[in-house]
Amino acid sequence: MAEPLLELRNLRKAYGALTVTDDVSLSVRPGELHAVIGPNGAGKTTLIHQISGMLSSDSGQILFDGENVTHLSMPQRVRRGLARSFQITSILPGFSALENVALAVQARHGSSFRLFGNAAQERALNEPAMQHLNTVGLGGRASIPAGLLSHGEKRQLELAIALATEPKLLLLDEPLAGTGHDESLRVVETLRRLKGRITIVLIEHDMDAVFSLADRVSVLVYGRVIATDTPENVRMNEDVRTAYLGEEETV
Ligand SMILES: Nc1ncnc2c1ncn2[C@@H]1O[C@H](COP(=O)(O)OP(=O)(O)OP(=O)(O)O)[C@@H](O)[C@H]1O
């Protein structure tokens, strides 16, 4: 079996007496869509922050693409191909969808574009930006100011911006949150298109989406991984069923 692209070893984070992630170990294989689910407050978002580098861990290790990245900053991790989809707040509302993605392309490639003339520079930024917009299904909205996009379209734009960093692994924290029915179908379709092309760690409350998209699912309860398995096996797992009793979303 291929080496994991991402491996968490005994990761832990506490706030005072509250241990939020507790001895979390899991492996994400190259190319898989690995979902992390769990009841409210289980520590999912904290775990994503630890993986992305937004939060430091109290103990444990994060190995990415064979390298120990535990103590690297978030930008250092992004440069190595470990990206997270940023929240809508990072979108520039007065800039078009295309310009938002082109800026991310430029940020990824740093000063190398300065060697180009203006027109060539624009083309070198806009062409990949347009490709990313097409991938997320926003190609037809490229010239619209980002502030005028619907909530669901903004979530698609976040994905395009994340793709512009050319990640090997994409961390997605509730990409369907706040989207309506049709919008959520569009985001799920986008994720299905990305699946296999890029390794994805997905946190999502929408169980239909999780179970239709994920190759494997890890279940976090009170900061601990109680199961990692295929969606079918997770659905039948007694411990998982017990953990979700009384929750709104049933597995
Ligand atoms: N900065 C912080 N200081 C203190 N406690 C925190 C902090 N961040 C998170 N917590 C607590 O850690 C626990 C886990 O929070 P986290 O947001 O990671 O859970 P979650 O599984 O993502 O929840 P949800 O599904 O509701 O989004 C919660 O009890 C939360 O109140």
The ligand as a MOL file (V3000), in Angstrom:
LIG
                    3D

  0  0  0     0  0            999 V3000
M  V30 BEGIN CTAB
M  V30 COUNTS 31 33 0 0 0
M  V30 BEGIN ATOM
M  V30 1 N -9.8780 28.7590 21.5570 0
M  V30 2 C -10.5910 27.9450 22.3470 0
M  V30 3 N -10.5930 28.1070 23.6900 0
M  V30 4 C -11.2880 27.2820 24.4940 0
M  V30 5 N -12.0570 26.2380 24.0500 0
M  V30 6 C -12.0990 26.0490 22.7250 0
M  V30 7 C -11.3860 26.8710 21.8070 0
M  V30 8 N -11.6270 26.4130 20.5410 0
M  V30 9 C -12.4720 25.3580 20.6770 0
M  V30 10 N -12.7470 25.1380 21.9720 0
M  V30 11 C -13.6230 24.0570 22.4950 0
M  V30 12 O -13.1410 22.8490 21.9790 0
M  V30 13 C -14.2400 21.9600 21.7090 0
M  V30 14 C -14.1390 21.4860 20.2730 0
M  V30 15 O -14.3560 22.5630 19.3860 0
M  V30 16 P -14.2920 22.3910 17.8000 0
M  V30 17 O -14.7840 23.6740 17.2180 0
M  V30 18 O -12.9640 21.9070 17.3850 0
M  V30 19 O -15.3650 21.2180 17.5950 0
M  V30 20 P -16.1160 20.7720 16.2710 0
M  V30 21 O -16.1170 19.2890 16.2890 0
M  V30 22 O -15.5280 21.4250 15.0800 0
M  V30 23 O -17.5550 21.3240 16.5480 0
M  V30 24 P -18.7510 21.7140 15.5350 0
M  V30 25 O -19.1450 20.4420 14.8620 0
M  V30 26 O -19.8080 22.2160 16.4540 0
M  V30 27 O -18.2050 22.7560 14.6010 0
M  V30 28 C -15.5130 22.7340 22.0180 0
M  V30 29 O -15.9310 22.3590 23.3090 0
M  V30 30 C -15.0420 24.1820 22.0020 0
M  V30 31 O -15.8360 24.9520 22.8790 0
M  V30 END ATOM
M  V30 BEGIN BOND
M  V30 1 1 1 2
M  V30 2 1 2 3
M  V30 3 2 2 7
M  V30 4 2 3 4
M  V30 5 1 4 5
M  V30 6 2 5 6
M  V30 7 1 6 7
M  V30 8 1 6 10
M  V30 9 1 7 8
M  V30 10 2 8 9
M  V30 11 1 9 10
M  V30 12 1 10 11
M  V30 13 1 11 12
M  V30 14 1 11 30
M  V30 15 1 12 13
M  V30 16 1 13 14
M  V30 17 1 13 28
M  V30 18 1 14 15
M  V30 19 1 15 16
M  V30 20 2 16 17
M  V30 21 1 16 18
M  V30 22 1 16 19
M  V30 23 1 19 20
M  V30 24 2 20 21
M  V30 25 1 20 22
M  V30 26 1 20 23
M  V30 27 1 23 24
M  V30 28 2 24 25
M  V30 29 1 24 26
M  V30 30 1 24 27
M  V30 31 1 28 29
M  V30 32 1 28 30
M  V30 33 1 30 31
M  V30 END BOND
M  V30 END CTAB
M  END
